[in-house]
Amino acid sequence: MLFDLDGTLVDTAPDMVAVLQDLQRDHGQAAISYDVARMRVSNGALGLIRIAFPDADEEQRSDLHQQYLQRYTANVCRRSAVFPGLEALLDRLDAASRPWGIVTNKPARMTDPLLNKLGLAHRCACIVSGDTLKQRKPHPAPLLHACDLAGFDPKSTVYVGDAERDVEAGRRAGMATIAVSYGYVMADDDPESWGADRIAADTTELLQMILEGVNLEP
């Protein structure tokens, strides 16, 4: 099993949006609503800056982006948490000696502290961040690299994610894919059109799919 991080395994929106709102206030702007920003967390820091500061020019946007990254790196795990029900899933996988790992576009300087604070880093068979390789999802290279690190056969691996690029990367890597629609999916996104093998509407459904897929009782 390989998981995307933000919006799939861990709910990082509380911290990512809080940093964005504080940055807006410090620049004299009204804070964006949590619900609007949450849906765009999968677009990363620059995507958040674009919606929070729509009138910024390219130079200003670059400066705001760097300010955001500095602030978020210092506050990467204040309220972030594993999605409800998924800690139990990881426990079941660990107890059955079914290895799992993480492939994310999040930079390592944020990924590693987050996973350490959540107590997940030492449990992962592999961690591939957005700057581990030159390529990022939707390129399949990060997923294939994760398989090399963990000794997985891509054809026997499932990748779980909450964005179309996750499904595309998994398919290009020759893996089975599960799209989760409980993640940071925008209103105009259509997970049904992404081509995933399965779609999980919530973490309970995801848990059942995975446990059945690895021959464990749900």
C-alpha contacts under 8 A as a table, 3 or more apart, distances in Angstrom:
res1	aa1	res2	aa2	distance
1	M	99	P	6.79
1	M	100	W	4.62
1	M	101	G	6.43
1	M	157	T	5.67
1	M	158	V	5.08
1	M	159	Y	6.20
1	M	160	V	7.83
2	L	100	W	5.56
2	L	101	G	4.76
2	L	102	I	5.38
2	L	103	V	6.69
2	L	157	T	7.18
2	L	158	V	6.10
2	L	159	Y	4.75
2	L	160	V	6.34
3	F	8	T	6.97
3	F	9	L	6.60
3	F	100	W	7.68
3	F	101	G	6.25
3	F	102	I	4.80
3	F	103	V	6.10
3	F	104	T	7.96
3	F	159	Y	5.73
3	F	160	V	4.87
3	F	161	G	6.32
4	D	7	G	7.68
4	D	8	T	5.69
4	D	9	L	6.56
4	D	102	I	5.81
4	D	103	V	5.30
4	D	104	T	5.24
4	D	159	Y	7.59
4	D	160	V	6.08
4	D	161	G	4.98
4	D	162	D	7.50
4	D	166	D	7.41
5	L	8	T	5.50
5	L	9	L	5.09
5	L	10	V	5.73
5	L	102	I	6.51
5	L	103	V	6.98
5	L	104	T	5.64
5	L	161	G	7.87
6	D	9	L	6.46
6	D	10	V	5.42
6	D	11	D	6.11
6	D	12	T	5.82
6	D	13	A	7.84
6	D	41	V	7.74
6	D	42	S	6.68
6	D	104	T	7.68
7	G	10	V	5.87
7	G	11	D	5.41
7	G	12	T	6.93
7	G	13	A	7.75
7	G	41	V	7.86
7	G	42	S	6.98
7	G	161	G	7.78
7	G	162	D	6.22
7	G	182	Y	7.72
7	G	183	G	4.33
7	G	184	Y	5.35
8	T	11	D	7.32
8	T	83	F	7.72
8	T	160	V	7.20
8	T	161	G	5.60
8	T	162	D	5.77
8	T	180	V	6.78
8	T	182	Y	7.93
8	T	183	G	5.74
9	L	82	V	5.87
9	L	83	F	6.07
9	L	86	L	6.98
10	V	80	S	6.89
10	V	81	A	5.54
10	V	82	V	4.20
10	V	83	F	5.43
11	D	14	P	7.30
11	D	80	S	5.56
11	D	81	A	5.45
11	D	82	V	5.98
11	D	83	F	5.75
12	T	15	D	5.83
12	T	16	M	6.24
12	T	77	C	7.78
12	T	79	R	7.59
12	T	80	S	4.61
12	T	81	A	6.79
13	A	16	M	4.97
13	A	17	V	5.64
13	A	38	R	5.67
13	A	41	V	6.40
13	A	80	S	7.06
14	P	17	V	5.58
14	P	18	A	6.03
14	P	79	R	5.95
14	P	80	S	6.14
15	D	18	A	5.10
15	D	19	V	6.23
15	D	72	Y	7.52
15	D	75	N	6.97
15	D	76	V	6.47
15	D	77	C	6.75
15	D	78	R	6.45
15	D	79	R	5.92
15	D	80	S	6.14
16	M	19	V	5.45
16	M	20	L	6.43
16	M	41	V	7.31
16	M	72	Y	6.68
16	M	76	V	7.67
17	V	20	L	4.97
17	V	21	Q	6.11
17	V	34	Y	6.51
17	V	37	A	6.34
17	V	38	R	6.72
17	V	41	V	7.85
18	A	21	Q	5.13
18	A	22	D	6.18
19	V	22	D	5.18
19	V	23	L	6.17
19	V	68	Y	6.96
19	V	71	R	6.64
19	V	72	Y	6.07
19	V	75	N	7.83
20	L	23	L	5.10
20	L	24	Q	6.28
20	L	31	A	7.99
20	L	48	L	7.39
20	L	49	I	7.57
20	L	52	A	7.56
20	L	68	Y	6.81
21	Q	24	Q	5.08
21	Q	25	R	6.28
21	Q	31	A	4.85
21	Q	32	I	6.36
22	D	25	R	5.12
22	D	26	D	6.17
22	D	31	A	7.46
23	L	26	D	5.14
23	L	27	H	6.36
23	L	68	Y	7.05
24	Q	27	H	5.13
24	Q	28	G	6.39
24	Q	29	Q	5.02
24	Q	30	A	6.53
24	Q	31	A	5.77
24	Q	52	A	7.21
24	Q	53	F	7.89
25	R	28	G	5.03
25	R	29	Q	5.09
25	R	30	A	6.08
25	R	31	A	6.22
26	D	29	Q	7.40
31	A	52	A	7.90
32	I	36	V	7.12
32	I	37	A	6.75
32	I	52	A	6.42
33	S	36	V	5.48
33	S	37	A	6.38
34	Y	37	A	5.27
34	Y	38	R	5.85
35	D	38	R	5.12
35	D	39	M	6.61
36	V	39	M	5.84
36	V	40	R	7.25
37	A	40	R	5.37
37	A	41	V	6.57
37	A	48	L	6.87
37	A	51	I	7.88
38	R	41	V	5.37
38	R	184	Y	6.38
39	M	42	S	7.42
39	M	184	Y	4.55
39	M	185	V	5.49
39	M	186	M	5.10
39	M	187	A	7.93
40	R	43	N	5.46
40	R	44	G	7.55
40	R	47	G	6.98
40	R	48	L	6.55
40	R	184	Y	6.31
40	R	185	V	7.40
40	R	186	M	6.70
41	V	44	G	5.54
41	V	45	A	7.46
41	V	47	G	7.59
41	V	48	L	6.71
41	V	184	Y	6.25
42	S	162	D	7.99
42	S	163	A	7.28
42	S	184	Y	5.94
42	S	185	V	7.93
43	N	46	L	7.26
43	N	47	G	4.93
43	N	48	L	6.99
44	G	47	G	5.37
44	G	48	L	6.43
44	G	106	K	7.70
45	A	48	L	5.12
45	A	49	I	6.25
45	A	65	H	6.71
45	A	68	Y	7.15
45	A	69	L	7.11
46	L	49	I	5.00
46	L	50	R	6.25
46	L	65	H	5.94
47	G	50	R	5.17
47	G	51	I	6.66
48	L	51	I	5.43
48	L	52	A	6.11
49	I	52	A	5.08
49	I	53	F	5.70
49	I	54	P	7.78
49	I	61	R	6.93
49	I	64	L	7.04
49	I	65	H	6.40
50	R	53	F	5.45
50	R	54	P	5.37
50	R	56	A	7.98
50	R	61	R	7.40
51	I	54	P	5.45
53	F	56	A	5.60
53	F	61	R	7.61
56	A	59	E	7.88
56	A	60	Q	5.52
56	A	61	R	5.59
57	D	60	Q	5.30
57	D	61	R	5.94
58	E	61	R	5.04
58	E	62	S	6.15
59	E	62	S	5.18
59	E	63	D	6.36
60	Q	63	D	5.11
60	Q	64	L	6.11
61	R	64	L	5.06
61	R	65	H	5.95
62	S	65	H	5.01
62	S	66	Q	6.38
63	D	66	Q	5.24
63	D	67	Q	6.31
64	L	67	Q	4.98
64	L	68	Y	6.04
65	H	68	Y	5.09
65	H	69	L	6.24
66	Q	69	L	5.11
66	Q	70	Q	6.23
67	Q	70	Q	5.26
67	Q	71	R	6.27
68	Y	71	R	5.21
68	Y	72	Y	5.97
69	L	72	Y	5.13
69	L	73	T	5.93
70	Q	73	T	5.33
70	Q	74	A	6.55
71	R	74	A	5.31
71	R	75	N	6.41
72	Y	75	N	4.91
72	Y	76	V	5.44
73	T	76	V	5.27
73	T	109	R	7.27
73	T	110	M	5.75
75	N	78	R	6.12
76	V	80	S	7.68
76	V	110	M	6.58
76	V	113	P	7.34
76	V	114	L	6.02
77	C	80	S	5.21
77	C	81	A	7.91
77	C	113	P	7.90
77	C	114	L	5.66
77	C	117	K	6.85
77	C	118	L	7.92
81	A	118	L	7.15
82	V	86	L	6.53
82	V	87	E	6.47
82	V	118	L	7.77
83	F	86	L	5.72
83	F	87	E	7.48
83	F	203	T	7.41
84	P	87	E	7.04
84	P	203	T	7.05
85	G	88	A	5.52
85	G	89	L	6.65
85	G	203	T	6.09
85	G	204	T	6.59
85	G	207	L	7.56
86	L	89	L	4.75
86	L	90	L	6.22
86	L	203	T	6.63
86	L	207	L	7.02
87	E	90	L	5.15
87	E	91	D	6.19
88	A	91	D	4.98
88	A	92	R	6.22
89	L	92	R	5.12
89	L	93	L	6.27
89	L	207	L	5.98
89	L	211	L	7.91
90	L	93	L	5.05
90	L	94	D	6.06
91	D	94	D	5.12
91	D	95	A	6.02
92	R	95	A	5.12
92	R	96	A	6.19
93	L	96	A	5.22
93	L	97	S	6.12
93	L	98	R	4.90
93	L	99	P	6.79
93	L	100	W	7.69
94	D	97	S	4.97
94	D	98	R	5.87
94	D	99	P	6.74
94	D	123	R	7.95
95	A	98	R	7.66
98	R	214	V	7.92
99	P	124	C	7.30
99	P	125	A	5.86
100	W	124	C	5.87
100	W	125	A	5.59
100	W	126	C	7.39
101	G	124	C	4.89
101	G	125	A	5.11
101	G	126	C	4.75
101	G	127	I	5.89
101	G	146	A	7.47
101	G	150	A	7.91
102	I	124	C	7.12
102	I	126	C	6.33
102	I	127	I	4.90
102	I	128	V	6.23
102	I	146	A	7.89
103	V	127	I	6.03
103	V	128	V	4.72
103	V	129	S	6.03
103	V	130	G	7.97
103	V	142	P	6.76
103	V	143	L	6.46
103	V	146	A	7.11
104	T	128	V	6.31
104	T	129	S	5.01
104	T	130	G	5.76
104	T	137	K	7.87
105	N	129	S	5.55
105	N	130	G	3.62
105	N	131	D	7.36
105	N	136	R	6.23
105	N	137	K	6.68
106	K	110	M	6.76
106	K	111	T	6.06
106	K	129	S	5.66
106	K	130	G	4.93
106	K	131	D	7.72
107	P	110	M	5.65
107	P	111	T	6.05
107	P	129	S	5.48
107	P	130	G	4.84
107	P	131	D	5.47
107	P	132	T	7.97
108	A	111	T	4.71
108	A	112	D	5.58
108	A	129	S	5.24
108	A	130	G	6.85
108	A	131	D	6.55
108	A	132	T	7.32
109	R	112	D	6.01
109	R	113	P	6.92
110	M	113	P	5.75
110	M	114	L	6.19
111	T	114	L	5.27
111	T	115	L	6.17
111	T	129	S	6.80
112	D	115	L	5.29
112	D	116	N	6.07
112	D	121	A	7.16
113	P	116	N	5.02
113	P	117	K	6.05
114	L	117	K	5.28
114	L	118	L	6.25
115	L	118	L	5.08
115	L	119	G	6.08
115	L	120	L	5.06
115	L	121	A	4.94
116	N	119	G	5.06
116	N	120	L	6.02
116	N	121	A	5.17
116	N	122	H	7.71
117	K	120	L	7.72
118	L	121	A	7.84
119	G	122	H	7.12
119	G	123	R	7.82
120	L	123	R	5.27
120	L	124	C	6.55
121	A	124	C	5.63
121	A	127	I	7.94
124	C	127	I	6.67
125	A	149	L	7.76
125	A	150	A	5.43
126	C	146	A	5.92
126	C	149	L	6.11
126	C	150	A	5.66
127	I	146	A	6.91
128	V	132	T	5.98
128	V	142	P	6.46
128	V	143	L	7.85
128	V	145	H	7.64
128	V	146	A	6.17
129	S	132	T	5.23
129	S	133	L	7.98
130	G	133	L	7.11
130	G	135	Q	7.90
130	G	136	R	5.80
131	D	134	K	6.55
131	D	135	Q	7.89
131	D	136	R	7.57
132	T	142	P	7.85
133	L	136	R	7.12
133	L	141	A	7.92
133	L	142	P	6.84
135	Q	139	H	6.22
135	Q	141	A	6.45
135	Q	142	P	6.90
136	R	139	H	5.59
136	R	140	P	7.81
136	R	141	A	7.36
136	R	142	P	6.39
137	K	140	P	6.39
137	K	141	A	7.79
137	K	142	P	6.91
137	K	165	R	6.05
137	K	166	D	6.56
137	K	169	A	5.77
138	P	165	R	4.52
138	P	166	D	6.15
138	P	167	V	7.91
138	P	168	E	5.72
138	P	169	A	4.42
139	H	142	P	7.15
139	H	168	E	7.88
139	H	169	A	5.41
139	H	172	R	7.58
140	P	143	L	5.49
140	P	144	L	6.28
140	P	168	E	7.99
140	P	169	A	4.56
140	P	170	G	6.54
140	P	172	R	5.64
140	P	173	A	5.02
141	A	144	L	5.08
141	A	145	H	5.97
141	A	173	A	7.52
142	P	145	H	5.01
142	P	146	A	6.19
143	L	146	A	5.05
143	L	147	C	6.42
143	L	169	A	7.31
143	L	170	G	7.07
143	L	173	A	6.72
144	L	147	C	5.05
144	L	148	D	6.34
144	L	154	P	6.89
144	L	173	A	6.34
145	H	148	D	4.99
145	H	149	L	6.24
146	A	149	L	5.09
146	A	150	A	6.16
146	A	152	F	7.89
147	C	150	A	5.20
147	C	151	G	5.50
147	C	152	F	4.48
147	C	153	D	6.43
147	C	154	P	6.36
148	D	151	G	5.23
148	D	152	F	6.53
149	L	152	F	7.88
152	F	156	S	7.34
152	F	157	T	6.84
153	D	156	S	5.28
153	D	157	T	6.32
154	P	157	T	4.97
154	P	158	V	7.97
154	P	173	A	6.73
154	P	174	G	6.08
154	P	175	M	5.49
155	K	174	G	5.67
155	K	175	M	5.25
155	K	176	A	7.46
156	S	175	M	6.89
156	S	176	A	7.79
157	T	175	M	5.48
157	T	176	A	6.44
158	V	170	G	7.79
158	V	175	M	5.60
158	V	176	A	4.68
158	V	177	T	5.44
158	V	178	I	7.26
159	Y	166	D	7.71
159	Y	167	V	7.64
159	Y	170	G	5.86
159	Y	175	M	6.64
159	Y	176	A	6.35
159	Y	177	T	4.91
159	Y	178	I	6.32
160	V	166	D	7.37
160	V	167	V	7.73
160	V	177	T	5.85
160	V	178	I	4.73
160	V	179	A	5.90
160	V	180	V	7.16
161	G	166	D	5.28
161	G	167	V	6.77
161	G	177	T	7.92
161	G	178	I	6.55
161	G	179	A	5.24
161	G	180	V	6.03
162	D	166	D	6.86
162	D	179	A	5.47
162	D	180	V	4.95
162	D	181	S	6.30
162	D	182	Y	7.66
162	D	183	G	5.36
162	D	184	Y	6.54
162	D	185	V	6.79
163	A	166	D	5.33
163	A	167	V	6.87
163	A	179	A	7.23
163	A	184	Y	7.79
163	A	185	V	7.04
163	A	191	P	7.80
164	E	167	V	5.24
164	E	168	E	6.18
164	E	191	P	7.20
164	E	194	W	5.54
165	R	168	E	4.96
165	R	169	A	5.98
166	D	169	A	5.20
166	D	170	G	6.15
167	V	170	G	5.11
167	V	171	R	6.08
167	V	177	T	5.97
167	V	178	I	7.33
167	V	179	A	6.80
167	V	194	W	6.58
167	V	195	G	7.02
167	V	196	A	5.84
168	E	171	R	5.20
168	E	172	R	6.08
168	E	194	W	7.57
168	E	195	G	7.93
169	A	172	R	5.17
169	A	173	A	6.13
170	G	173	A	5.07
170	G	174	G	6.39
170	G	175	M	5.18
170	G	176	A	6.74
170	G	177	T	6.01
171	R	174	G	5.11
171	R	175	M	5.50
171	R	176	A	6.72
171	R	177	T	6.88
172	R	175	M	7.53
176	A	196	A	7.71
176	A	197	D	6.32
177	T	196	A	5.21
177	T	197	D	5.32
177	T	198	R	6.66
178	I	196	A	5.61
178	I	197	D	5.91
178	I	198	R	4.78
178	I	199	I	5.49
178	I	200	A	6.98
179	A	191	P	6.81
179	A	196	A	5.95
179	A	197	D	7.95
179	A	198	R	6.38
179	A	199	I	4.74
179	A	200	A	6.24
180	V	183	G	6.07
180	V	199	I	5.69
180	V	200	A	4.74
180	V	201	A	6.02
180	V	202	D	7.02
180	V	206	L	7.56
181	S	184	Y	7.73
181	S	185	V	6.43
181	S	191	P	6.74
181	S	199	I	6.97
181	S	200	A	6.19
181	S	201	A	5.10
181	S	202	D	7.01
182	Y	185	V	7.27
182	Y	200	A	7.64
182	Y	201	A	5.72
182	Y	202	D	5.40
182	Y	203	T	7.60
185	V	189	D	6.24
186	M	189	D	5.24
190	D	193	S	5.58
190	D	194	W	7.17
191	P	194	W	5.27
191	P	195	G	7.89
191	P	196	A	7.89
191	P	199	I	7.50
192	E	195	G	6.77
192	E	196	A	7.54
192	E	199	I	7.58
196	A	199	I	6.78
200	A	203	T	7.15
200	A	205	E	5.49
200	A	206	L	5.16
200	A	209	M	7.95
201	A	205	E	6.49
201	A	206	L	7.58
202	D	205	E	5.46
202	D	206	L	6.36
203	T	206	L	4.86
203	T	207	L	6.00
204	T	207	L	5.17
204	T	208	Q	6.36
205	E	208	Q	5.16
205	E	209	M	6.19
206	L	209	M	5.09
206	L	210	I	6.16
207	L	210	I	5.33
207	L	211	L	6.08
207	L	218	P	7.33
208	Q	211	L	5.31
208	Q	212	E	6.06
208	Q	218	P	5.27
209	M	212	E	5.34
209	M	213	G	6.01
210	I	213	G	4.85
210	I	214	V	6.24
211	L	214	V	5.34
211	L	215	N	6.09
211	L	216	L	4.82
211	L	217	E	6.20
211	L	218	P	5.54
212	E	215	N	4.99
212	E	216	L	5.60
212	E	217	E	6.42
212	E	218	P	6.48
213	G	216	L	7.55
